[in-house]
């Protein structure tokens, strides 16, 4: 699914999609709660403590819309429009 998402959204070098198997890796992130799988978060560049959890459908179209909104949000953060 992640490869299809990358293709569907034509991701640029400013967006990174990663996958971590939390059953194999003991990682603790401030403000992030993993209660089920899959759990999807957006981590704004430069704002690690402000992760945004994705809570919609696990489908490529819905995820593409989420990624697009994250790109807009990151642009606003980078330009100082959003704090």
N, C-alpha and C positions, 0 to 999 in steps of 0.2 A: 504494500500500500504506500510506503514512503517514497518509492521510486515514482509511482504514478502521481503522487502529490507534487513532487519536484517538477515533473514534466508538465503537469496541468497548470502550475502557477508560474512557470518559467522563472524560477528563482534566480536572483542575482547573488553576488558575492557578499551581500550584507545580511542575508538570511541563511541560517544554518539549521538544518533539521537533523536532530540526533536521536538516538534511541539508547536507553539504558535499561538493562534487565535488573530490576531492583531485588529480585530473588537471588541474584548472584553477586550483587555489589552493595556494600553497606555504605550508603551515601546519605548524609544529612544536609539539607539545605534550609536555611532560615525562611519561614513563611510557606514552606511547601509540605503538604501532607499527602502521602500516597496511601489511599485506602482501598484501591481496587485497580485492576489492570484492564485496558490501558488507561493511564492518566496522562493528560497532555497539558503542558505549560508553555507559555511564551515568556522568555526572559529578555526584557529590553536591555540592549547594550548599554552598559554603564549604570544599570539600575538592578543589580542582581537581587536585591532584597525586595523587589516589587514584581514578583512573578505573577502572571495572570493565568488562571486555570481555564482551560477550554472545557465546556460542559455540554456541547451539542453533539450531533450525530457523528459517528465514526465512519464517515463516507468521504470520498475524495472531494466532491463538490463542496460540502460544508466545511471541510478542513481548508480547502483552497480559499474560501471566503474569509476564514479566520486568519490565514497567513496574509492575505491582502490587507486586511484591517491592521494587522501587526506592522506591515510595511509602512502604511500611512502613519501609524502611531510613532514608529521609530523615526520617520522623517520629521514629525512634529517635535519629538524630543531633541533630535540633533540640531534643529533650528532654534531651539529654545522656546517654542510655542506652547509646549506642554510640560508641566512640571509634576 
